[in-house]
Amino acid sequence: MRIFSTAPEGNEMAELENARYINLALRQIEENIEWLKTANKPVQAVMTHIDILVSLAKRFPVNANLLIKKEKVQEWKKVFNDWFERCGNKIPAKYREGIKTNSDELFIQLEQYGH
């Protein structure tokens, strides 16, 4: 087995392990998006998974660009915004604008990755 750097993923056995976590984040997003499509509750977990995916994408941009599909990101953004339109008034007013602002920023960051 070849070792090619001092990074945690700097050997043949570990170099693609980050893809497992990117794929896990993608699966979690898909599951949560399905729920969000019809949810009428003011809570959601999808933005946590997107935040994790953004963190992984920043650390491992090559695999992120290979695994993330831009059309899926646009679909997720639409589903989230539809949910927010439907349920935003149920979110306490003091958090509402911040939640929307944070989600918009995460989508902007995520839209930098993928194909």
C-alpha positions in Angstrom: 0.0 0.0 0.0 1.3 3.4 -1.0 1.6 6.4 1.4 1.6 9.7 -0.4 1.2 12.4 2.3 1.0 13.0 6.1 -2.7 13.9 5.9 -5.2 11.5 7.5 -6.3 10.5 4.1 -2.7 10.3 2.8 -2.6 6.6 1.9 -4.3 4.3 -0.5 -6.5 2.7 2.1 -7.9 6.0 3.4 -7.9 8.3 0.4 -11.5 7.7 -0.6 -13.0 7.2 2.9 -14.3 10.8 2.8 -16.6 9.8 0.0 -18.5 7.5 2.4 -19.3 10.5 4.6 -20.3 12.7 1.7 -22.6 9.9 0.5 -24.0 9.5 4.0 -24.7 13.2 4.1 -26.4 13.1 0.7 -28.6 10.1 1.8 -29.6 12.0 5.0 -30.5 15.1 3.0 -32.6 13.0 0.6 -34.5 11.4 3.5 -35.1 14.7 5.2 -36.1 16.4 2.0 -38.8 13.7 1.4 -40.2 14.5 4.9 -39.9 18.2 4.4 -42.0 18.1 1.2 -45.2 17.5 3.2 -44.2 18.6 6.7 -46.3 21.1 8.5 -44.1 21.4 11.6 -41.8 24.3 12.2 -38.8 22.0 12.8 -36.5 20.3 10.3 -33.0 18.6 10.3 -32.1 19.0 6.6 -30.1 22.2 7.2 -27.9 20.3 9.7 -27.1 17.7 7.1 -26.4 20.4 4.5 -24.1 22.2 7.0 -22.2 18.9 7.4 -22.1 18.4 3.7 -20.7 21.9 3.1 -18.0 21.2 5.7 -17.1 18.0 4.0 -17.1 19.7 0.6 -14.8 22.4 1.8 -12.4 19.7 3.1 -12.7 17.3 0.2 -13.7 19.4 -2.9 -12.7 16.9 -5.5 -15.0 14.2 -4.2 -17.7 16.7 -3.4 -17.7 17.9 -6.9 -18.0 14.4 -8.2 -20.8 13.3 -5.9 -23.0 16.4 -5.5 -25.5 17.0 -8.3 -26.3 20.7 -8.9 -29.9 19.9 -9.9 -30.4 18.1 -6.6 -29.1 21.1 -4.7 -31.6 23.3 -6.6 -34.4 20.8 -5.7 -33.4 20.8 -2.0 -33.4 24.6 -2.0 -36.9 24.7 -3.5 -38.3 22.1 -1.1 -36.7 24.0 1.9 -38.1 27.3 0.7 -41.5 25.8 0.1 -41.4 24.4 3.6 -40.3 27.7 5.0 -43.2 29.5 3.2 -45.6 26.9 4.6 -44.3 26.7 8.2 -42.2 29.8 8.7 -45.0 31.6 10.6 -44.8 28.7 13.2 -41.2 29.4 13.9 -40.8 31.8 16.9 -40.3 35.3 15.4 -37.0 35.9 17.1 -35.5 33.0 15.2 -37.4 33.1 11.9 -35.2 35.6 10.0 -32.0 34.1 11.3 -33.0 30.6 10.2 -33.9 31.8 6.7 -30.7 33.8 6.5 -28.6 30.9 7.6 -30.3 28.5 5.2 -29.8 30.9 2.3 -26.1 31.2 3.1 -25.7 27.4 3.3 -27.3 27.0 0.0 -25.0 29.6 -1.5 -22.0 27.7 -0.2 -23.3 24.3 -1.3 -24.1 25.7 -4.8 -20.3 26.1 -5.3 -19.9 22.3 -5.5 -21.2 19.6 -7.8 -21.7 18.9 -11.4 
